[in-house]
Each structure stands twice: as C-alpha cells, then as structure tokens.
Amino acid sequence: MFFIVGMAVIHRLALSPFVLLKRFHSNKTRYVESRLWNIRYEAEGKRYSVEEGSKTLPQIKYVVPVDYFLKAAKRSDFTWSAFKNWYQRFRMTLTYEDQKFIPERLAILGPDLAAAHFIVHRGGGVRFVGRNDWIRKDDKDDYFLPRKYVSDISVEALDLAGVSIIYDGLINLVNLRDLRWLSFRSCENVDDWFCDWVGRYADTLEYLDIGSCKEVTDRGIAALHRLRNLKTLIVNDLPKFENRQLVCLLLSDMLPDCRIIGINDVSDLHLPNDTHDKQDAIEAKN
C-alpha cells in the first residue's frame, strides 16, 4: 500500500509544473527562465540547434501568469478520496488494455477458439457443442485449449459469472454461430448496453442469466424481447430493476415460450452441467 501511495505522489509531482521551474523574476510581470534541450527555435534573428550542456545558448524568457500556478496547485489533490479515484481510473485503464481486440488471435484461432481463450484466461468457463464438460482454469491457472484453428469446434455455452468483463471486451465474443447458453451472473460491469448486445444472438440463444448484475435496469430487460428463441431467463437480485412485474409480464407476452425466473426473488441457482438438464435443475430448485 505504501508503495502504491508513493508511486501516486511521484506521478503527481512528475506532472506538476513546478518541476520545470528554475527561478522566478520579481518584476511587474513574473518571468520563468528555463533552458531547452533537443529542440530548435529562432532567437535574435538566427536559428540555433539547442543541445544539452551547451554554454553559448541565449537565454529565453517565458511569460507565465501567476494565476496559472495557483490553478495548477489547486489541481494537485493528495487526499485519500482523490487517490482512490486515481486508482480506480488506473485499474480501468489496465482492464481496457487487457480486453482489447487482437486481430492476430482471431486470424489464428477462428472466432470460437478465440472467444474460448479470451473467457477461460479471465476466469470464465466454456463448453463446446457435443461435450458435457466445462473447460476452466485449474488450481495452477492452467487450462487446455487448442492453439490453432480447428474446424469442428463450436462454442455452445459461455459462463462469465463473476468475470470483470467490460462492454469493449465483448468484441472478442462475436460470430459464435452455435451459442445457446450464456451467463453474466454477478458481473459488476454488466448494464443495459450488455442486454442490448445480447440481441445479436437472437437466433440461437436459449438460456440467459443476468442475475446479481447491479447495473441492469428496466430498459435492459425490455431490450431482451428480441431473443425469440429464449427458453429461460434469470433476472433475480437486480436492485435497479424496479418495475419487474410489469416488464416481465410484457416480456412474457412477446416471448411466450420463455420462462422468467427471479420475479419472486428466486436466488442461489446453480449452473447445470448440460443445457438439456437445465429445466430439471430449475424445477428441483423451485
């Protein structure tokens, strides 16, 4: 923790304009005098090439208003809340970098294996068509997936429960032609935009779990009406889902074959091992 705080202080100081100053001139207008390195400028009608350590360089004065430094000092906030905000932004920057789209991965593995590697590497699970076992990381964070394109592998189910996926990372989960089972349970970044994105799999998706996604609202649930082949929808533990009775009633009219779970706060549903066994698991829970 002290190391992180120290890095934050150094980061702030590095950006502070006071580091660039050598001295002030107390005249009617304050001047700041500094040397420049590795740039070219025009002075006294001649062009100079400024190199570090030169002793024959003319001095340059920059007129800097005093108000600029007063405002700069106010921007340097070293409070605990400011540090937490900086750290959250820093983590989000790392997440964006970690989940960016890599064209080379898609070209080498194909869309199904590329999506499988992306999800399993970040703590999720994947199941392929014709198989009942889930592929996940083991205790040593190792997993086995082909590292080159295999034509007869298709993703049928994706379990992203608890994975810190962001909306920009969903670009890695496209063109999954056989996707039928999808879980976003307890994903802190899942919101209404995720629900709208799921609509691209309206022709194949049969099971969707968005339970415990705190940012999903009525609008996101209403956007699921495009999933015409949906058979099971889990919407429990959504604090921002206020008009659940009305929205679920309208949604059931548009999706008559879909069973909506969570209207009466059904919770603690476990993932079935096979898509064909999910109905038995739901019946046993109720």
ChimeraX attribute file (.defattr): number of C-alpha atoms within 10 A of each C-alpha:
attribute: neighborCount
match mode: 1-to-1
recipient: residues
	/A:1	6
	/A:2	7
	/A:3	8
	/A:4	11
	/A:5	14
	/A:6	11
	/A:7	12
	/A:8	16
	/A:9	15
	/A:10	12
	/A:11	11
	/A:12	14
	/A:13	13
	/A:14	12
	/A:15	12
	/A:16	15
	/A:17	12
	/A:18	13
	/A:19	9
	/A:20	13
	/A:21	11
	/A:22	10
	/A:23	11
	/A:24	10
	/A:25	11
	/A:26	9
	/A:27	7
	/A:28	6
	/A:29	11
	/A:30	15
	/A:31	18
	/A:32	18
	/A:33	17
	/A:34	14
	/A:35	17
	/A:36	14
	/A:37	12
	/A:38	8
	/A:39	10
	/A:40	12
	/A:41	10
	/A:42	9
	/A:43	12
	/A:44	7
	/A:45	6
	/A:46	7
	/A:47	10
	/A:48	14
	/A:49	12
	/A:50	17
	/A:51	14
	/A:52	10
	/A:53	9
	/A:54	10
	/A:55	7
	/A:56	7
	/A:57	14
	/A:58	11
	/A:59	10
	/A:60	12
	/A:61	13
	/A:62	10
	/A:63	10
	/A:64	12
	/A:65	12
	/A:66	11
	/A:67	9
	/A:68	10
	/A:69	14
	/A:70	10
	/A:71	10
	/A:72	13
	/A:73	13
	/A:74	8
	/A:75	11
	/A:76	14
	/A:77	12
	/A:78	12
	/A:79	8
	/A:80	10
	/A:81	10
	/A:82	12
	/A:83	16
	/A:84	11
	/A:85	11
	/A:86	13
	/A:87	15
	/A:88	12
	/A:89	12
	/A:90	11
	/A:91	12
	/A:92	13
	/A:93	11
	/A:94	11
	/A:95	16
	/A:96	15
	/A:97	11
	/A:98	12
	/A:99	19
	/A:100	14
	/A:101	17
	/A:102	11
	/A:103	10
	/A:104	10
	/A:105	18
	/A:106	16
	/A:107	12
	/A:108	14
	/A:109	19
	/A:110	19
	/A:111	20
	/A:112	26
	/A:113	27
	/A:114	25
	/A:115	24
	/A:116	26
	/A:117	23
	/A:118	19
	/A:119	21
	/A:120	23
	/A:121	15
	/A:122	18
	/A:123	17
	/A:124	22
	/A:125	23
	/A:126	22
	/A:127	23
	/A:128	21
	/A:129	14
	/A:130	10
	/A:131	9
	/A:132	13
	/A:133	12
	/A:134	16
	/A:135	19
	/A:136	23
	/A:137	16
	/A:138	10
	/A:139	7
	/A:140	6
	/A:141	11
	/A:142	11
	/A:143	13
	/A:144	11
	/A:145	13
	/A:146	12
	/A:147	12
	/A:148	13
	/A:149	16
	/A:150	13
	/A:151	10
	/A:152	7
	/A:153	14
	/A:154	20
	/A:155	21
	/A:156	22
	/A:157	24
	/A:158	24
	/A:159	23
	/A:160	22
	/A:161	23
	/A:162	18
	/A:163	20
	/A:164	18
	/A:165	21
	/A:166	19
	/A:167	14
	/A:168	12
	/A:169	17
	/A:170	16
	/A:171	15
	/A:172	22
	/A:173	17
	/A:174	13
	/A:175	14
	/A:176	19
	/A:177	15
	/A:178	17
	/A:179	23
	/A:180	23
	/A:181	22
	/A:182	20
	/A:183	22
	/A:184	24
	/A:185	23
	/A:186	20
	/A:187	21
	/A:188	18
	/A:189	19
	/A:190	23
	/A:191	20
	/A:192	19
	/A:193	15
	/A:194	18
	/A:195	21
	/A:196	17
	/A:197	15
	/A:198	17
	/A:199	16
	/A:200	15
	/A:201	21
	/A:202	17
	/A:203	16
	/A:204	18
	/A:205	24
	/A:206	20
	/A:207	22
	/A:208	23
	/A:209	23
	/A:210	25
	/A:211	26
	/A:212	22
	/A:213	26
	/A:214	19
	/A:215	17
	/A:216	24
	/A:217	19
	/A:218	17
	/A:219	15
	/A:220	19
	/A:221	21
	/A:222	16
	/A:223	18
	/A:224	22
	/A:225	19
	/A:226	18
	/A:227	22
	/A:228	19
	/A:229	19
	/A:230	25
	/A:231	18
	/A:232	20
	/A:233	20
	/A:234	22
	/A:235	26
	/A:236	24
	/A:237	20
	/A:238	20
	/A:239	12
	/A:240	13
	/A:241	20
	/A:242	11
	/A:243	10
	/A:244	19
	/A:245	12
	/A:246	11
	/A:247	16
	/A:248	21
	/A:249	13
	/A:250	13
	/A:251	19
	/A:252	15
	/A:253	12
	/A:254	15
	/A:255	20
	/A:256	12
	/A:257	13
	/A:258	19
	/A:259	16
	/A:260	19
	/A:261	20
	/A:262	17
	/A:263	14
	/A:264	11
	/A:265	13
	/A:266	15
	/A:267	15
	/A:268	9
	/A:269	15
	/A:270	10
	/A:271	15
	/A:272	14
	/A:273	13
	/A:274	14
	/A:275	16
	/A:276	10
	/A:277	11
	/A:278	16
	/A:279	14
	/A:280	10
	/A:281	15
	/A:282	15
	/A:283	8
	/A:284	8
	/A:285	12
	/A:286	8
